[in-house]
């Protein structure tokens, strides 16, 4: 068991390092290359860099701005979200900051539309890898996770709206063209995160089975969620049928279904997306 836990921790660290490299590569090869801005504190850091460069002719290192900006959100995360989660996040913040000052621009393209689309894909992918590994990229992502943990709902669209405000300000100060393409980048990034990271999305299970107690135990063991048993009549054969109703996180659904099939390969399973639920819902601690 200890070996398995160590292996998982090592894999998480490797994933966070890879995400930091990908994040830095994206900033230098797609964002800087076409004067685009990301959202959140990364976008704010790039905005401050541009202000220093344009008005004071000073090239300020990315890490010198980005790391101090994350200090207060990191303290909030440490207190309200989790110590290990915050530690992993700080590892990503430090590495991505250093890598951003080191990774070269390979001159892949200067087409602003391509940069906004592929920059958004890489940005969302790097953040998603980070989140799946039990960390965050810092800044507004800390805030998003805090809101999601506290209120139990996906907050990325709210963060996207806040990022648009930063980008509009950038348009006022610098270029509306860059700001509008940056909004495209941020939109693509948000869509990628919502597609890959599903912790705060919920799915409803309707399971018709002859083994309700065994399947309920699988749900309990795999997700720590409860279930409700309904009894009815199958109209085709006129026999009594039992159905379990349960709501689980979307990131648990594939593993849970595979475990249910092991118990009852004749079970009929219907999965639907839950737009909103009211009531207590269990989240694994970070």
LINGI-V686969 format. One record per residue. N is the residue number from 1. RES is the residue in one letter. SS is DSSP state (helix for helix, strand for strand, loop for the rest). PHI is phi in radians with two decimals (* if undefined). NEAR is the number of other C-alpha atoms within 12 Angstrom. Layout:
BEGIN
N:RES:SS:PHI:NEAR  N:RES:SS:PHI:NEAR
END
This chain:
BEGIN
1:X:loop:*:7  2:X:helix:-1.12:8  3:X:helix:-1.12:9  4:X:helix:-1.08:10  5:X:helix:-1.10:11  6:X:helix:-1.11:12  7:X:helix:-1.07:13  8:X:helix:-1.14:16  9:X:helix:-1.14:20  10:X:helix:-1.11:16  11:X:helix:-1.09:19  12:X:helix:-1.07:27  13:X:helix:-1.08:29  14:X:helix:-1.07:21  15:X:helix:-1.11:30  16:X:helix:-1.15:38  17:X:helix:-1.10:33  18:X:helix:-1.06:27  19:X:helix:-1.08:38  20:X:helix:-1.14:42  21:X:helix:-1.12:36  22:X:helix:-1.08:35  23:X:helix:-1.09:43  24:X:helix:-1.17:39  25:X:helix:-1.03:33  26:X:helix:-1.13:44  27:X:helix:-1.06:44  28:X:helix:-1.39:37  29:X:helix:-1.77:33  30:X:helix:-2.15:39  31:X:helix:-1.38:45  32:X:helix:-1.09:38  33:X:helix:-1.09:27  34:X:helix:-2.18:33  35:X:loop:1.02:36  36:X:loop:-1.59:46  37:X:loop:-2.10:51  38:X:loop:-1.43:54  39:X:loop:-1.56:49  40:X:helix:1.12:40  41:X:helix:-1.27:37  42:X:helix:-1.12:42  43:X:helix:-1.12:41  44:X:helix:-1.13:32  45:X:helix:-1.10:33  46:X:helix:-1.11:37  47:X:helix:-1.11:39  48:X:helix:-1.12:31  49:X:helix:-1.02:29  50:X:helix:-1.12:28  51:X:helix:-1.11:19  52:X:helix:-1.07:18  53:X:helix:-1.20:16  54:X:helix:-1.37:15  55:X:helix:-1.73:14  56:X:helix:-2.05:12  57:X:loop:0.98:11  58:X:loop:-2.04:13  59:X:loop:-1.66:19  60:X:loop:-1.55:21  61:X:loop:-1.03:22  62:X:helix:-0.98:36  63:X:helix:-1.11:29  64:X:helix:-1.16:21  65:X:helix:-1.74:30  66:X:helix:-1.14:36  67:X:helix:-1.14:30  68:X:helix:-1.07:22  69:X:helix:-1.07:28  70:X:loop:-1.51:35  71:X:helix:-1.08:23  72:X:helix:-1.18:21  73:X:helix:-1.02:32  74:X:helix:-1.15:37  75:X:helix:-1.14:25  76:X:helix:-1.10:25  77:X:helix:-1.09:35  78:X:helix:-1.06:27  79:X:helix:-1.43:17  80:X:helix:-1.88:23  81:X:loop:-1.84:31  82:X:loop:2.89:25  83:X:helix:-1.24:20  84:X:helix:-1.15:24  85:X:helix:-1.01:36  86:X:helix:-1.17:37  87:X:helix:-1.08:26  88:X:helix:-1.07:36  89:X:helix:-1.11:46  90:X:helix:-1.14:37  91:X:helix:-1.04:33  92:X:helix:-1.11:45  93:X:helix:-1.04:44  94:X:helix:-1.12:33  95:X:helix:-1.15:32  96:X:helix:-1.13:39  97:X:helix:-1.15:39  98:X:helix:-1.14:25  99:X:helix:-1.11:29  100:X:helix:-1.11:34  101:X:helix:-1.39:26  102:X:helix:-1.94:19  103:X:loop:-1.18:23  104:X:loop:-1.37:19  105:X:loop:-1.57:22  106:X:loop:-1.49:15  107:X:loop:1.12:17  108:X:loop:-1.16:21  109:X:loop:-2.87:21  110:X:loop:-2.04:22  111:X:loop:-1.26:21  112:X:helix:-1.17:29  113:X:helix:-1.21:27  114:X:helix:-1.06:25  115:X:helix:-1.12:36  116:X:helix:-1.21:40  117:X:helix:-1.29:31  118:X:helix:-1.23:34  119:X:helix:-1.11:47  120:X:helix:-1.15:39  121:X:helix:-1.11:34  122:X:helix:-1.18:38  123:X:helix:-1.09:46  124:X:helix:-1.14:38  125:X:helix:-1.16:34  126:X:helix:-1.09:38  127:X:helix:-1.15:51  128:X:helix:-1.13:37  129:X:helix:-1.03:36  130:X:helix:-1.08:42  131:X:helix:-1.15:36  132:X:helix:-1.11:29  133:X:loop:-1.44:33  134:X:loop:1.54:36  135:X:loop:-2.54:41  136:X:loop:-2.51:47  137:X:loop:-1.46:52  138:X:loop:1.68:46  139:X:loop:1.05:40  140:X:helix:-1.17:37  141:X:helix:-1.16:41  142:X:helix:-1.00:42  143:X:helix:-1.13:33  144:X:helix:-1.07:36  145:X:helix:-1.13:40  146:X:helix:-1.05:34  147:X:helix:-1.11:24  148:X:helix:-1.13:26  149:X:helix:-1.17:26  150:X:helix:-1.31:21  151:X:helix:-1.91:20  152:X:loop:1.20:26  153:X:loop:-2.52:29  154:X:loop:-1.14:33  155:X:loop:-1.88:30  156:X:helix:-1.14:38  157:X:helix:-1.17:26  158:X:helix:-1.18:23  159:X:helix:-1.14:30  160:X:helix:-1.02:33  161:X:helix:-1.09:21  162:X:helix:-1.15:27  163:X:helix:-1.15:36  164:X:helix:-1.06:30  165:X:helix:-1.06:24  166:X:helix:-1.07:32  167:X:helix:-1.23:39  168:X:helix:-1.13:27  169:X:helix:-1.06:25  170:X:helix:-1.06:34  171:X:helix:-1.13:23  172:X:helix:-1.15:16  173:X:helix:-1.38:19  174:X:loop:-2.02:23  175:X:loop:-2.44:21  176:X:helix:-1.17:19  177:X:helix:-1.08:23  178:X:helix:-1.10:32  179:X:helix:-1.12:35  180:X:helix:-1.21:30  181:X:helix:-1.19:36  182:X:helix:-1.17:47  183:X:helix:-1.15:37  184:X:helix:-1.06:32  185:X:helix:-1.00:42  186:X:helix:-1.18:43  187:X:helix:-1.11:34  188:X:helix:-1.06:31  189:X:helix:-1.04:39  190:X:helix:-1.10:40  191:X:helix:-1.11:26  192:X:helix:-1.13:28  193:X:helix:-1.08:37  194:X:helix:-1.17:29  195:X:helix:-1.33:23  196:X:helix:-1.65:24  197:X:loop:-1.93:33  198:X:loop:-2.04:29  199:X:loop:-0.98:35  200:X:loop:-1.74:39  201:X:loop:-1.66:33  202:X:strand:-2.18:31  203:X:strand:-2.20:28  204:X:strand:-1.77:28  205:X:strand:-1.88:36  206:X:strand:-2.07:28  207:X:strand:-2.11:37  208:X:strand:-1.62:34  209:X:strand:-2.66:31  210:X:loop:-1.64:23  211:X:loop:-2.22:25  212:X:helix:-1.11:28  213:X:helix:-1.18:23  214:X:helix:-1.12:21  215:X:helix:-1.25:41  216:X:helix:-1.03:34  217:X:helix:-1.14:21  218:X:helix:-1.10:28  219:X:helix:-1.04:34  220:X:helix:-1.10:23  221:X:helix:-1.22:18  222:X:helix:-1.39:24  223:X:helix:-2.19:29  224:X:loop:1.14:22  225:X:loop:-1.68:29  226:X:loop:-1.63:25  227:X:loop:-2.63:28  228:X:strand:-2.16:23  229:X:strand:-1.69:23  230:X:strand:-1.99:18  231:X:strand:-2.06:18  232:X:strand:-2.65:15  233:X:strand:-2.15:14  234:X:strand:-1.28:14  235:X:loop:-1.22:9  236:X:loop:-1.21:8  237:X:loop:-1.81:8  238:X:loop:1.23:9  239:X:strand:-1.77:12  240:X:strand:-1.20:16  241:X:strand:-2.18:23  242:X:strand:-2.06:25  243:X:strand:-2.28:29  244:X:strand:-1.76:35  245:X:strand:-1.94:28  246:X:strand:-2.67:37  247:X:strand:-2.07:40  248:X:strand:-2.32:39  249:X:strand:-1.26:37  250:X:helix:-1.09:31  251:X:helix:-1.31:25  252:X:helix:-1.75:30  253:X:helix:-1.17:30  254:X:helix:-1.13:20  255:X:helix:-1.10:19  256:X:helix:-1.11:33  257:X:helix:-1.08:30  258:X:helix:-1.09:19  259:X:helix:-1.26:24  260:X:helix:-1.12:33  261:X:helix:-1.10:23  262:X:helix:-1.09:16  263:X:helix:-1.42:22  264:X:loop:-2.52:23  265:X:loop:-1.33:18  266:X:loop:-1.75:15  267:X:loop:-1.13:27  268:X:strand:-1.75:23  269:X:strand:-2.08:26  270:X:strand:-2.03:20  271:X:strand:-2.02:24  272:X:strand:-2.24:21  273:X:strand:-1.37:21  274:X:strand:-1.72:20  275:X:loop:-1.25:17  276:X:loop:-2.73:18  277:X:loop:-2.25:20  278:X:loop:-2.16:12  279:X:loop:2.29:9  280:X:loop:-1.26:13  281:X:loop:-2.44:25  282:X:loop:-1.40:22  283:X:loop:-2.09:26  284:X:loop:-1.08:20  285:X:loop:-1.16:15  286:X:loop:-1.45:26
END
